[in-house]
Amino acid sequence: MSAYVDSGILVLDNATLGLTGSVARLTKTPALAAVETNTLTVADGAALSSIGSSTVIGNVTSAGALLLSNGYAGGNGTVTGDRLTLAGNYAGNGASIVLDTQLGNDSSATDRLVIQGDATGTTSVRVNNAGGIGAQTHAGMTIIDVDGVSFDNAFLLKGDYITTDGKPAVIGGAYAYTLQASDEEASVGRDWFLSSELNPTNLGPGPGPENPGQGGGGRYQPGVPLYEQYPQILAALNTLPTLQQRVGNRYWSQDGLTELSLEGLDDAQWAWGRIEGNHQNADPAKSTSGSQRDIDLWKLQTGLDIPLYQSQEGSLLTGGVNFSYGKAAADIHSFFGSGSIDSSGYGIGTTLTWYGNDGVYLDGQLQTMWFDSGLSSDTLGQSLVSDNHGRGYASSIETGKRYALGRGCH
């Protein structure tokens, strides 16, 4: 156990600092000076740090930093479980607190600040994620215990972004965590929790089997709507055309029959090309993030059909190869965050088609596409991923019978 000053940081290593009848003022310079009544003052630019479980007996006034995180000089990395107890009142004057927390469920490990008196003023709270992969909380993770009174602005989370409902949040895996107080109004014993629940209620030290906690669903981070819709964008690019869209009327007579012979077809009729464009809007009835998408898409496809066989009755069997290239630009909207996805893809495909002489047909397609995509979050104001590569496969079998409308059915 030890206490020492390191470059303006007073480090308590499983130690107790007692203040009796004096004020200790910690400044940017490595000096600790006693002045008057039981108060430790942390000046702007200075810091009080705790390793393990440490206690300050007396009041603390801070315009600097309280460091429970272990990433500073002399610490041992991002390790949770540090506990700093202030046996007196705490007053923040634009101060900050830095903690290590494993952002996960209610039982996740975390550093903790315990204030045995009142908490006044304003202090920002910064949370370092200590390897948490994210989970939905119910009771929340206690990071600050206040035995006395604390007001709404006593502790403000310095988050990664501001949520749609105006709350600072930090990101852990697929979830976003906000700082919540156990009571809506200032009261004695009002504690502070990290919660990944959308509308948390019944916040407390632990849910337990008889008090599971109640509230809304999980609060997802802004990337979730984009990643949820991402496969749908790629699927739209990988969609296969129908036989009619692909070949038009090149092999059909007006009566819906394949009455053309191979010798009657010009070589140019075996080569083909098509271009398509569309706008899609989807608002799924069921969605994890409640997201909707708007897609603008275009695609170019060209290919060559090869005659394989024609019977004396006029049936025709063809095989083909084709190449395609397309782009999709999508806007994604959700309560949890909005953004955009830009994808491009190129692919190759094969076809095998049988045309009966009575209008019956059977068409099979196989296609492989390679994608290159970028995902950007408007809510976070940054790119989530660029040059993300993927591959998709598509296959289809289509059969039917062609009729010439207005000439009767065959």
C-alpha positions as a Markdown table, in Angstrom:
| # | Residue | x | y | z |
|---|---|---|---|---|
| 1 | Met | 0.0 | 0.0 | 0.0 |
| 2 | Ser | 1.3 | 3.4 | -0.9 |
| 3 | Ala | 0.5 | 7.0 | -1.8 |
| 4 | Tyr | 2.8 | 9.1 | -4.0 |
| 5 | Val | 2.7 | 12.1 | -6.3 |
| 6 | Asp | 3.7 | 11.4 | -9.9 |
| 7 | Ser | 3.8 | 14.4 | -12.4 |
| 8 | Gly | 0.9 | 16.1 | -10.8 |
| 9 | Ile | -1.0 | 12.9 | -10.2 |
| 10 | Leu | -1.6 | 11.8 | -6.6 |
| 11 | Val | -1.7 | 8.0 | -6.8 |
| 12 | Leu | -3.4 | 6.0 | -4.1 |
| 13 | Asp | -2.3 | 2.4 | -4.4 |
| 14 | Asn | -4.7 | 0.5 | -2.0 |
| 15 | Ala | -4.1 | 3.3 | 0.4 |
| 16 | Thr | -6.0 | 5.7 | 2.7 |
| 17 | Leu | -5.3 | 9.4 | 2.6 |
| 18 | Gly | -6.4 | 11.1 | 5.9 |
| 19 | Leu | -7.1 | 14.8 | 6.0 |
| 20 | Thr | -7.4 | 16.2 | 9.5 |
| 21 | Gly | -7.8 | 19.9 | 10.1 |
| 22 | Ser | -6.2 | 20.8 | 6.8 |
| 23 | Val | -6.6 | 21.3 | 3.1 |
| 24 | Ala | -4.4 | 19.5 | 0.7 |
| 25 | Arg | -4.1 | 21.2 | -2.6 |
| 26 | Leu | -2.9 | 19.1 | -5.6 |
| 27 | Thr | -1.6 | 21.2 | -8.5 |
| 28 | Lys | 0.0 | 20.5 | -11.9 |
| 29 | Thr | 3.4 | 20.4 | -10.2 |
| 30 | Pro | 4.3 | 17.4 | -8.2 |
| 31 | Ala | 3.6 | 19.0 | -4.8 |
| 32 | Leu | 1.0 | 18.4 | -2.1 |
| 33 | Ala | 0.5 | 21.4 | 0.2 |
| 34 | Ala | -1.6 | 21.5 | 3.4 |
| 35 | Val | -3.6 | 24.6 | 4.0 |
| 36 | Glu | -6.8 | 24.4 | 6.2 |
| 37 | Thr | -9.9 | 22.3 | 7.0 |
| 38 | Asn | -10.3 | 18.5 | 5.8 |
| 39 | Thr | -10.5 | 19.1 | 2.1 |
| 40 | Leu | -8.5 | 17.8 | -0.8 |
| 41 | Thr | -8.5 | 20.2 | -3.8 |
| 42 | Val | -7.6 | 18.9 | -7.2 |
| 43 | Ala | -6.7 | 21.8 | -9.4 |
| 44 | Asp | -7.3 | 22.1 | -13.1 |
| 45 | Gly | -4.7 | 20.0 | -14.9 |
| 46 | Ala | -4.0 | 17.8 | -11.8 |
| 47 | Ala | -5.4 | 14.4 | -11.0 |
| 48 | Leu | -6.2 | 12.1 | -8.1 |
| 49 | Ser | -5.8 | 8.4 | -9.1 |
| 50 | Ser | -6.7 | 5.2 | -7.4 |
| 51 | Ile | -5.3 | 1.7 | -7.9 |
| 52 | Gly | -7.2 | -1.1 | -6.2 |
| 53 | Ser | -9.3 | 0.0 | -3.3 |
| 54 | Ser | -8.4 | 3.4 | -1.8 |
| 55 | Thr | -10.0 | 6.0 | 0.5 |
| 56 | Val | -9.8 | 9.7 | 0.9 |
| 57 | Ile | -11.0 | 10.7 | 4.4 |
| 58 | Gly | -12.4 | 14.2 | 4.0 |
| 59 | Asn | -14.0 | 16.4 | 1.4 |
| 60 | Val | -12.8 | 16.6 | -2.2 |
| 61 | Thr | -13.2 | 19.6 | -4.5 |
| 62 | Ser | -12.0 | 18.9 | -8.1 |
| 63 | Ala | -11.5 | 21.0 | -11.2 |
| 64 | Gly | -9.1 | 18.3 | -12.4 |
| 65 | Ala | -9.5 | 14.5 | -12.9 |
| 66 | Leu | -10.3 | 11.5 | -10.7 |
| 67 | Leu | -8.6 | 8.6 | -12.4 |
| 68 | Leu | -9.8 | 5.1 | -11.7 |
| 69 | Ser | -8.6 | 3.9 | -15.1 |
| 70 | Asn | -5.3 | 2.1 | -15.2 |
| 71 | Gly | -4.0 | 3.5 | -18.5 |
| 72 | Tyr | -2.0 | 6.5 | -17.0 |
| 73 | Ala | 1.7 | 6.4 | -16.3 |
| 74 | Gly | 2.3 | 3.9 | -13.4 |
| 75 | Gly | -1.0 | 2.0 | -14.0 |
| 76 | Asn | -1.3 | -1.6 | -15.1 |
| 77 | Gly | -3.4 | -1.3 | -18.2 |
| 78 | Thr | -7.2 | -1.4 | -18.7 |
| 79 | Val | -8.2 | -3.4 | -15.6 |
| 80 | Thr | -11.6 | -3.2 | -13.9 |
| 81 | Gly | -12.3 | -3.4 | -10.2 |
| 82 | Asp | -10.7 | -0.3 | -8.9 |
| 83 | Arg | -12.6 | 1.4 | -6.1 |
| 84 | Leu | -12.1 | 5.0 | -4.8 |
| 85 | Thr | -14.1 | 6.0 | -1.7 |
| 86 | Leu | -14.5 | 9.6 | -0.7 |
| 87 | Ala | -15.4 | 9.7 | 3.0 |
| 88 | Gly | -16.9 | 13.2 | 2.8 |
| 89 | Asn | -18.6 | 15.5 | 0.3 |
| 90 | Tyr | -17.6 | 15.9 | -3.3 |
| 91 | Ala | -17.8 | 19.1 | -5.4 |
| 92 | Gly | -17.0 | 19.1 | -9.1 |
| 93 | Asn | -16.0 | 22.3 | -10.9 |
| 94 | Gly | -15.8 | 21.2 | -14.5 |
| 95 | Ala | -14.0 | 18.1 | -13.3 |
| 96 | Ser | -13.8 | 14.7 | -14.9 |
| 97 | Ile | -13.8 | 11.0 | -13.8 |
| 98 | Val | -12.3 | 8.2 | -15.9 |
| 99 | Leu | -13.2 | 4.6 | -15.2 |
| 100 | Asp | -12.6 | 1.2 | -16.8 |
| 101 | Thr | -15.8 | -0.8 | -17.4 |
| 102 | Gln | -16.5 | -4.1 | -19.1 |
| 103 | Leu | -19.4 | -3.0 | -21.2 |
| 104 | Gly | -21.7 | -6.0 | -21.0 |
| 105 | Asn | -24.7 | -7.0 | -18.9 |
| 106 | Asp | -25.6 | -6.1 | -15.3 |
| 107 | Ser | -23.0 | -8.3 | -13.7 |
| 108 | Ser | -20.1 | -6.9 | -15.8 |
| 109 | Ala | -16.9 | -5.8 | -13.9 |
| 110 | Thr | -16.4 | -2.1 | -13.5 |
| 111 | Asp | -14.4 | 0.5 | -11.5 |
| 112 | Arg | -16.5 | 2.4 | -8.9 |
| 113 | Leu | -16.5 | 5.8 | -7.2 |
| 114 | Val | -18.1 | 5.8 | -3.8 |
| 115 | Ile | -19.1 | 9.2 | -2.3 |
| 116 | Gln | -20.2 | 8.9 | 1.3 |
| 117 | Gly | -21.5 | 12.5 | 1.4 |
| 118 | Asp | -23.2 | 14.8 | -1.1 |
| 119 | Ala | -22.2 | 15.3 | -4.7 |
| 120 | Thr | -22.5 | 18.8 | -6.1 |
| 121 | Gly | -21.3 | 20.8 | -9.1 |
| 122 | Thr | -20.7 | 19.2 | -12.5 |
| 123 | Thr | -18.4 | 16.4 | -13.4 |
| 124 | Ser | -18.0 | 14.6 | -16.8 |
| 125 | Val | -17.6 | 10.9 | -16.8 |
| 126 | Arg | -15.5 | 9.0 | -19.3 |
| 127 | Val | -15.8 | 5.3 | -19.6 |
| 128 | Asn | -13.1 | 3.1 | -21.2 |
| 129 | Asn | -14.4 | -0.2 | -22.4 |
| 130 | Ala | -12.4 | -3.0 | -20.9 |
| 131 | Gly | -13.0 | -5.7 | -23.5 |
| 132 | Gly | -16.8 | -5.8 | -23.1 |
| 133 | Ile | -18.7 | -7.2 | -26.2 |
| 134 | Gly | -22.0 | -5.5 | -25.3 |
| 135 | Ala | -25.3 | -6.9 | -23.9 |
| 136 | Gln | -28.7 | -5.6 | -22.8 |
| 137 | Thr | -28.8 | -4.5 | -19.2 |
| 138 | His | -31.8 | -4.4 | -17.0 |
| 139 | Ala | -30.7 | -3.1 | -13.6 |
| 140 | Gly | -27.7 | -1.4 | -15.0 |
| 141 | Met | -24.0 | -1.4 | -13.9 |
| 142 | Thr | -23.3 | 0.8 | -10.9 |
| 143 | Ile | -20.3 | 3.1 | -11.5 |
| 144 | Ile | -21.0 | 5.9 | -8.9 |
| 145 | Asp | -22.5 | 5.4 | -5.4 |
| 146 | Val | -23.7 | 8.5 | -3.7 |
| 147 | Asp | -24.8 | 8.1 | -0.1 |
| 148 | Gly | -25.9 | 11.7 | 0.2 |
| 149 | Val | -27.7 | 14.0 | -2.3 |
| 150 | Ser | -26.8 | 14.4 | -6.0 |
| 151 | Phe | -28.5 | 16.5 | -8.6 |
| 152 | Asp | -29.3 | 15.8 | -12.3 |
| 153 | Asn | -26.2 | 17.5 | -13.7 |
| 154 | Ala | -23.8 | 16.2 | -11.0 |
| 155 | Phe | -22.4 | 13.6 | -13.5 |
| 156 | Leu | -22.6 | 13.9 | -17.2 |
| 157 | Leu | -21.4 | 11.1 | -19.5 |
| 158 | Lys | -18.8 | 12.1 | -22.1 |
| 159 | Gly | -20.0 | 9.7 | -24.8 |
| 160 | Asp | -19.0 | 8.6 | -28.3 |
| 161 | Tyr | -22.1 | 10.3 | -29.7 |
| 162 | Ile | -25.5 | 11.8 | -28.9 |
| 163 | Thr | -28.5 | 9.6 | -29.3 |
| 164 | Thr | -31.7 | 10.5 | -31.1 |
| 165 | Asp | -33.4 | 11.2 | -27.8 |
| 166 | Gly | -30.5 | 13.6 | -26.8 |
| 167 | Lys | -28.5 | 11.4 | -24.5 |
| 168 | Pro | -24.7 | 11.0 | -24.5 |
| 169 | Ala | -23.8 | 7.3 | -25.1 |
| 170 | Val | -20.7 | 5.1 | -25.2 |
| 171 | Ile | -20.5 | 2.1 | -27.5 |
| 172 | Gly | -20.0 | -1.5 | -26.4 |
| 173 | Gly | -20.4 | -4.1 | -29.2 |
| 174 | Ala | -23.8 | -3.8 | -30.7 |
| 175 | Tyr | -25.2 | -1.7 | -27.8 |
| 176 | Ala | -25.0 | 1.9 | -26.6 |
| 177 | Tyr | -24.8 | 2.7 | -22.9 |
| 178 | Thr | -26.2 | 5.9 | -21.3 |
| 179 | Leu | -25.6 | 7.2 | -17.8 |
| 180 | Gln | -28.8 | 7.0 | -15.7 |
| 181 | Ala | -29.6 | 7.9 | -12.1 |
| 182 | Ser | -31.6 | 5.6 | -9.8 |
| 183 | Asp | -34.2 | 8.3 | -9.1 |
| 184 | Glu | -35.7 | 10.9 | -11.4 |
| 185 | Glu | -35.2 | 13.7 | -8.9 |
| 186 | Ala | -32.4 | 14.7 | -6.5 |
| 187 | Ser | -32.6 | 12.5 | -3.4 |
| 188 | Val | -30.5 | 10.8 | -0.8 |
| 189 | Gly | -28.8 | 7.7 | -1.9 |
| 190 | Arg | -29.2 | 8.5 | -5.6 |
| 191 | Asp | -26.7 | 6.2 | -7.5 |
| 192 | Trp | -25.6 | 6.3 | -11.1 |
| 193 | Phe | -25.7 | 3.4 | -13.6 |
| 194 | Leu | -24.6 | 2.6 | -17.1 |
| 195 | Ser | -27.6 | 1.2 | -19.0 |
| 196 | Ser | -28.1 | -0.2 | -22.5 |
| 197 | Glu | -31.8 | -0.4 | -22.1 |
| 198 | Leu | -33.9 | 2.0 | -24.2 |
| 199 | Asn | -36.2 | 3.2 | -21.4 |
| 200 | Pro | -34.6 | 1.9 | -18.2 |
| 201 | Thr | -36.7 | 1.7 | -15.0 |
| 202 | Asn | -36.1 | -0.2 | -11.7 |
| 203 | Leu | -32.4 | 0.6 | -11.8 |
| 204 | Gly | -30.7 | -0.9 | -8.8 |
| 205 | Pro | -27.7 | -2.8 | -7.6 |
| 206 | Gly | -28.8 | -6.0 | -9.1 |
| 207 | Pro | -31.9 | -7.5 | -10.7 |
| 208 | Gly | -32.2 | -10.8 | -8.8 |
| 209 | Pro | -34.9 | -13.4 | -9.5 |
| 210 | Glu | -37.6 | -11.3 | -7.8 |
| 211 | Asn | -36.7 | -8.0 | -9.3 |
| 212 | Pro | -35.8 | -8.6 | -12.9 |
| 213 | Gly | -36.0 | -4.9 | -13.9 |
| 214 | Gln | -38.5 | -3.5 | -16.3 |
| 215 | Gly | -38.2 | -1.1 | -19.3 |
| 216 | Gly | -37.9 | -1.1 | -23.0 |
| 217 | Gly | -35.8 | -3.1 | -25.3 |
| 218 | Gly | -32.1 | -2.8 | -25.9 |
| 219 | Arg | -30.5 | 0.5 | -27.0 |
| 220 | Tyr | -28.5 | -0.3 | -30.1 |
| 221 | Gln | -25.5 | 1.6 | -31.3 |
| 222 | Pro | -25.8 | 3.5 | -34.6 |
| 223 | Gly | -24.0 | 0.9 | -36.7 |
| 224 | Val | -26.6 | -1.8 | -36.0 |
| 225 | Pro | -29.3 | -0.5 | -38.5 |
| 226 | Leu | -26.6 | -0.3 | -41.2 |
| 227 | Tyr | -25.3 | -3.8 | -40.6 |
| 228 | Glu | -28.8 | -5.1 | -40.4 |
| 229 | Gln | -29.7 | -3.7 | -43.8 |
| 230 | Tyr | -26.4 | -4.4 | -45.5 |
| 231 | Pro | -27.3 | -7.9 | -46.7 |
| 232 | Gln | -30.5 | -6.6 | -48.2 |
| 233 | Ile | -28.5 | -4.1 | -50.3 |
| 234 | Leu | -26.2 | -6.9 | -51.6 |
| 235 | Ala | -29.2 | -9.2 | -52.3 |
| 236 | Ala | -30.8 | -6.4 | -54.4 |
| 237 | Leu | -27.6 | -6.3 | -56.5 |
| 238 | Asn | -27.6 | -10.0 | -56.8 |
| 239 | Thr | -31.2 | -10.4 | -58.0 |
| 240 | Leu | -31.7 | -12.5 | -61.2 |
| 241 | Pro | -33.8 | -11.4 | -64.1 |
| 242 | Thr | -36.8 | -13.4 | -65.5 |
| 243 | Leu | -36.4 | -15.2 | -68.8 |
| 244 | Gln | -38.5 | -12.6 | -70.5 |
| 245 | Gln | -36.4 | -9.8 | -69.1 |
| 246 | Arg | -33.2 | -11.6 | -70.3 |
| 247 | Val | -34.1 | -12.7 | -73.8 |
| 248 | Gly | -37.1 | -10.6 | -74.8 |
| 249 | Asn | -38.7 | -12.1 | -78.0 |
| 250 | Arg | -35.5 | -13.3 | -79.7 |
| 251 | Tyr | -36.6 | -17.0 | -79.8 |
| 252 | Trp | -40.4 | -16.6 | -79.7 |
| 253 | Ser | -42.8 | -16.3 | -82.6 |
| 254 | Gln | -45.8 | -14.1 | -82.2 |
| 255 | Asp | -47.9 | -17.2 | -81.4 |
| 256 | Gly | -45.7 | -18.0 | -78.4 |
| 257 | Leu | -43.9 | -20.9 | -80.2 |
| 258 | Thr | -40.3 | -21.5 | -81.1 |
| 259 | Glu | -40.8 | -22.1 | -84.8 |
| 260 | Leu | -37.4 | -20.7 | -85.8 |
| 261 | Ser | -34.7 | -23.0 | -86.9 |
| 262 | Leu | -31.1 | -22.6 | -85.9 |
| 263 | Glu | -30.2 | -21.8 | -89.5 |
| 264 | Gly | -32.7 | -19.0 | -89.5 |
| 265 | Leu | -31.1 | -17.2 | -86.6 |
| 266 | Asp | -28.4 | -14.6 | -87.3 |
| 267 | Asp | -25.3 | -14.8 | -85.2 |
| 268 | Ala | -26.0 | -11.4 | -83.7 |
| 269 | Gln | -29.2 | -12.7 | -82.2 |
| 270 | Trp | -27.3 | -14.9 | -79.8 |
| 271 | Ala | -25.5 | -11.9 | -78.2 |
| 272 | Trp | -27.6 | -9.7 | -75.9 |
| 273 | Gly | -27.4 | -6.9 | -73.4 |
| 274 | Arg | -29.7 | -5.2 | -71.0 |
| 275 | Ile | -29.7 | -2.4 | -68.5 |
| 276 | Glu | -32.1 | -1.8 | -65.6 |
| 277 | Gly | -32.6 | 0.7 | -62.8 |
| 278 | Asn | -35.0 | 1.0 | -60.0 |
| 279 | His | -35.8 | 2.6 | -56.7 |
| 280 | Gln | -36.8 | 0.5 | -53.7 |
| 281 | Asn | -38.3 | 1.6 | -50.4 |
| 282 | Ala | -38.7 | -0.9 | -47.6 |
| 283 | Asp | -40.1 | -0.5 | -44.1 |
| 284 | Pro | -40.0 | -4.1 | -42.7 |
| 285 | Ala | -42.7 | -5.1 | -40.3 |
| 286 | Lys | -40.1 | -6.9 | -38.2 |
| 287 | Ser | -36.7 | -5.4 | -37.7 |
| 288 | Thr | -34.2 | -5.7 | -34.8 |
| 289 | Ser | -33.3 | -2.0 | -35.1 |
| 290 | Gly | -36.7 | -0.8 | -36.6 |
| 291 | Ser | -34.8 | 0.4 | -39.7 |
| 292 | Gln | -36.0 | 1.2 | -43.2 |
| 293 | Arg | -34.1 | 1.6 | -46.4 |
| 294 | Asp | -34.3 | 3.6 | -49.6 |
| 295 | Ile | -32.2 | 2.1 | -52.5 |
| 296 | Asp | -31.3 | 3.5 | -55.9 |
| 297 | Leu | -29.9 | 0.8 | -58.1 |
| 298 | Trp | -28.7 | 0.2 | -61.6 |
| 299 | Lys | -27.3 | -2.8 | -63.3 |
| 300 | Leu | -25.8 | -3.7 | -66.7 |
| 301 | Gln | -25.9 | -7.2 | -68.0 |
| 302 | Thr | -24.6 | -8.7 | -71.2 |
| 303 | Gly | -24.2 | -12.2 | -72.4 |
| 304 | Leu | -24.0 | -14.8 | -75.2 |
| 305 | Asp | -26.4 | -17.7 | -75.8 |
| 306 | Ile | -25.2 | -20.8 | -77.4 |
| 307 | Pro | -27.6 | -23.2 | -79.3 |
| 308 | Leu | -27.1 | -26.7 | -78.1 |
| 309 | Tyr | -29.8 | -28.7 | -79.7 |
| 310 | Gln | -33.0 | -28.3 | -81.8 |
| 311 | Ser | -35.4 | -31.1 | -82.3 |
| 312 | Gln | -37.3 | -31.8 | -85.6 |
| 313 | Glu | -40.5 | -30.7 | -83.8 |
| 314 | Gly | -39.0 | -27.3 | -83.1 |
| 315 | Ser | -38.0 | -27.5 | -79.4 |
| 316 | Leu | -34.8 | -25.5 | -78.7 |
| 317 | Leu | -32.1 | -26.0 | -76.0 |
| 318 | Thr | -29.7 | -23.2 | -75.4 |
| 319 | Gly | -26.9 | -22.5 | -72.9 |
| 320 | Gly | -25.4 | -19.2 | -72.1 |
| 321 | Val | -22.8 | -17.1 | -70.2 |
| 322 | Asn | -23.2 | -13.6 | -69.0 |
| 323 | Phe | -21.4 | -10.8 | -67.2 |
| 324 | Ser | -23.0 | -8.2 | -65.0 |
| 325 | Tyr | -22.0 | -5.0 | -63.2 |
| 326 | Gly | -24.1 | -2.8 | -60.9 |
| 327 | Lys | -24.2 | -0.2 | -58.2 |
| 328 | Ala | -26.5 | 0.5 | -55.3 |
| 329 | Ala | -26.8 | 3.6 | -53.1 |
| 330 | Ala | -28.9 | 3.2 | -50.0 |
| 331 | Asp | -30.1 | 5.5 | -47.2 |
| 332 | Ile | -30.8 | 3.8 | -43.9 |
| 333 | His | -33.1 | 5.3 | -41.2 |
| 334 | Ser | -33.7 | 4.2 | -37.7 |
| 335 | Phe | -34.3 | 5.6 | -34.2 |
| 336 | Phe | -30.9 | 4.3 | -33.3 |
| 337 | Gly | -29.1 | 5.9 | -36.1 |
| 338 | Ser | -29.0 | 6.8 | -39.8 |
| 339 | Gly | -26.4 | 6.4 | -42.5 |
| 340 | Ser | -25.7 | 5.3 | -46.0 |
| 341 | Ile | -24.4 | 2.2 | -47.8 |
| 342 | Asp | -22.7 | 2.3 | -51.2 |
| 343 | Ser | -22.1 | -1.0 | -52.9 |
| 344 | Ser | -20.8 | -2.1 | -56.3 |
| 345 | Gly | -20.6 | -5.6 | -57.7 |
| 346 | Tyr | -19.6 | -7.5 | -60.7 |
| 347 | Gly | -20.5 | -11.1 | -61.5 |
| 348 | Ile | -20.6 | -14.0 | -64.0 |
| 349 | Gly | -23.5 | -16.3 | -64.7 |
| 350 | Thr | -24.6 | -19.3 | -66.7 |
| 351 | Thr | -28.0 | -20.2 | -68.1 |
| 352 | Leu | -29.6 | -23.3 | -69.6 |
| 353 | Thr | -33.0 | -22.9 | -71.3 |
| 354 | Trp | -35.4 | -25.3 | -73.0 |
| 355 | Tyr | -38.0 | -23.8 | -75.3 |
| 356 | Gly | -40.9 | -26.2 | -76.2 |
| 357 | Asn | -42.6 | -25.9 | -79.6 |
| 358 | Asp | -45.9 | -25.4 | -77.8 |
| 359 | Gly | -44.8 | -22.4 | -75.7 |
| 360 | Val | -43.7 | -24.3 | -72.6 |
| 361 | Tyr | -40.3 | -23.4 | -71.3 |
| 362 | Leu | -37.9 | -24.3 | -68.5 |
| 363 | Asp | -35.1 | -21.9 | -67.6 |
| 364 | Gly | -32.3 | -22.3 | -65.0 |
| 365 | Gln | -29.7 | -19.7 | -63.9 |
| 366 | Leu | -26.6 | -19.6 | -61.7 |
| 367 | Gln | -24.8 | -16.5 | -60.8 |
| 368 | Thr | -21.8 | -15.4 | -58.6 |
| 369 | Met | -21.2 | -11.8 | -57.7 |
| 370 | Trp | -18.3 | -10.0 | -56.0 |
| 371 | Phe | -19.1 | -6.9 | -53.9 |
| 372 | Asp | -17.2 | -3.9 | -52.7 |
| 373 | Ser | -19.0 | -1.7 | -50.2 |
| 374 | Gly | -18.7 | 1.2 | -47.8 |
| 375 | Leu | -20.8 | 1.9 | -44.8 |
| 376 | Ser | -21.0 | 5.4 | -43.2 |
| 377 | Ser | -22.9 | 6.5 | -40.1 |
| 378 | Asp | -24.5 | 10.0 | -40.2 |
| 379 | Thr | -25.2 | 9.7 | -36.5 |
| 380 | Leu | -21.5 | 9.1 | -35.6 |
| 381 | Gly | -20.3 | 11.3 | -38.4 |
| 382 | Gln | -17.8 | 8.7 | -39.6 |
| 383 | Ser | -17.2 | 5.8 | -41.9 |
| 384 | Leu | -17.8 | 2.4 | -40.3 |
| 385 | Val | -16.0 | 0.4 | -43.0 |
| 386 | Ser | -14.7 | 1.0 | -46.5 |
| 387 | Asp | -13.7 | -1.4 | -49.2 |
| 388 | Asn | -15.6 | -4.2 | -47.5 |
| 389 | His | -15.5 | -7.2 | -49.8 |
| 390 | Gly | -18.1 | -9.9 | -50.1 |
| 391 | Arg | -19.4 | -12.6 | -52.5 |
| 392 | Gly | -22.9 | -13.7 | -53.2 |
| 393 | Tyr | -24.5 | -16.6 | -55.0 |
| 394 | Ala | -27.9 | -16.8 | -56.7 |
| 395 | Ser | -29.8 | -19.5 | -58.5 |
| 396 | Ser | -33.2 | -19.8 | -60.0 |
| 397 | Ile | -35.4 | -22.2 | -61.9 |
| 398 | Glu | -38.4 | -20.8 | -63.9 |
| 399 | Thr | -41.0 | -22.7 | -65.8 |
| 400 | Gly | -44.1 | -21.7 | -67.6 |
| 401 | Lys | -46.2 | -21.6 | -70.8 |
| 402 | Arg | -46.3 | -18.7 | -73.1 |
| 403 | Tyr | -49.6 | -17.5 | -74.6 |
| 404 | Ala | -50.2 | -15.0 | -77.4 |
| 405 | Leu | -53.0 | -12.8 | -76.0 |
| 406 | Gly | -55.6 | -11.8 | -78.6 |
| 407 | Arg | -54.9 | -14.9 | -80.7 |
| 408 | Gly | -56.4 | -17.4 | -78.4 |
| 409 | Cys | -54.7 | -19.8 | -76.0 |
| 410 | His | -52.6 | -22.7 | -77.2 |
